[in-house]
Amino acid sequence: MSTVSSPFPSTVVTGGTIGSIVVGCKLQVLHGQPAEYRKAEILSIRPAASADDPARCEYYVHYSDYNKRLDEWVSPERLNILGEIEYPKVKKPKTVLAGVGKETGKGSEPGTPGGRVSKINRKSNLSKAATTGKGADAASTPGTPGASSANKRKATAMDDGSSSQGKANGANGSTPSIHVQGEDDDDEEMTNGEAASEVILDENGGSFSKEQEIEKLRTSGSMTQNPHEVARVKNLNLIQIGKHEVETWYFSPYPIEYAYLPVLYICEFCLSYFPAVKQLARHRHKCTLQHPPGNEIYRRDDISFFEIDGRKQKVYCRNLCLLSKLFLDHKTLYYDVDPFLFYVMTLRDEDGAHFIGYFSKEKESSEQYNVACILTMPQYQRMGFGRLLIAFSYELSKVEKRLGSPEKPLSDLGLLSYRAFWSEAIVALLVEQQKTGIELSIDDIAQRTAFQPQDVLHTLQNLNALKYYHGQYVIVLSDTAIKNAERAAKKKKREVDPKALVWKPIHFTATQLRFL
């Protein structure tokens, strides 16, 4: 991977060469069918040498104003190097010499590490100047007994702790300083309004830059606490699971030896991953699983749901998290699966129960969330399975006699799915109650649907169904909303049958939850 800094300032240049393209450049790239130019940013560069061109490279681009799932590696032929090219800013490295201040040329007090003047030292200088100006040798104010001895003890401690530094400074009478890390780093580091190029020492004494660490996070399986800190490069382009080949959307921290393979082969029953199809075939002869390793709690027609405890089936649940991260941008759970329950939806046939999607939920949620992560595999999307997953999660909430809500924030596709489900369920309930003449409040709707009142309120606002009438808000459905509900009712949909659910809420003891 390449992280070469730009030889140009932050300017827009018309026309260039392929050799001048560096990480951070923004230019037009061919994308889509029919192909058209879209503005994109170069996130990474990798060599792709060929017999005709040993210096050939490929470029990983992110299209501006588009979702990260469209990020991809492109060939140099797709780059419009004859158009406008915006080069990134060049970071000026900060050089600080001992005894010399910032670029302003101000002198620093001798004895301060790196030429810094700490707040403690400045305070001591002020107090010294104050006493010197008064011509007083004593450090205490008259009428404050004990202050002189206390100051003497402080001075002795400072002298003892910095005796070696005082010897190095010579006999010039300079006052040793104590720099408290973090107190005045902000105002000193950002004096000129520019971030410095940091160089950090590792355990072996070697040095590495922040840019190298960011590139390591982009391309390796290292994990960061802030998923928005680094725009990671997608490490897999294609997976094969069962009979389907699926294009991936996002980065997933699979082991480094499995990254950048043309195809990653995944067993659809145990979700183990392999670099070659022969290894997968050998595994299938030994693998005895024909369904997820959990309790089947729902079966109707060809759909089954399995409940899996993350503490009992750690390997399967971790493999499930790695797989789902390929299609979920905001997911950060990879390793710690103990506090979660996983509900896997499968499609049954004579070969076994094939993985369609899943959702997870916390065993104990202080926010009353009934879904932590939810995913329908891309090959099964737009077939009603996502709606079935959402409906099943609320069916479990009804059995628990709780109001549920998905964990926020939702992904873009998840938000669309939930809004459509909420709108359809609430409008259908209101239309049905309108026939009986019974008026429902927001709390009544929440109790009947197991939705949180906040979700009901937001849905009614999106439907523009809240009207202010005679000093109070009333729910009024528009003709368009009613027609859409009637049209949706005529469509054939997969519905959750409460009679087919064989499940009781699991109550965990304090001992079982001690890992939370």
Secondary structure, DSSP 8 states (H G I E B T S, - for coil): -B----SS-S-EEE---GGG--TT-EEEEEETTTTEEEEEEEEEEEE---SS-TT-EEEEEEETTS-GGG-EEE-GGGB-TTSEEE-----------TTB-STT--B--TT-GGG---HHHHHHHHHHHHHHHHT---SS-TT-TTHHHHHHHHHHHHHHHTHHHHHHH-SS--------TTTSHHHHHTTTS-----EEE-TTS-EEEHHHHHHHHHHSS---S-TTSS------SEEEETTEEEE--S-----GGGTT-S-EEE-TTT--EESSHHHHHHHHHH---SS-SSEEEEEETTEEEEEEETTT-HHHHHHHHHHHHTT-SS---SS--TTEEEEEEEEEETTEEEEEEEEEEESS-TT-EEESEEEE-GGGTTTTHHHHHHHHHHHHHHHHT--BEE-SS--HHHHHHHHHHHHHHHHHHHHHHHHHT----HHHHHHHH-B-HHHHHHHHHHTT-EEEETTEEEE---HHHHHHHHHHHHS------GGGB--------TTTTTT-
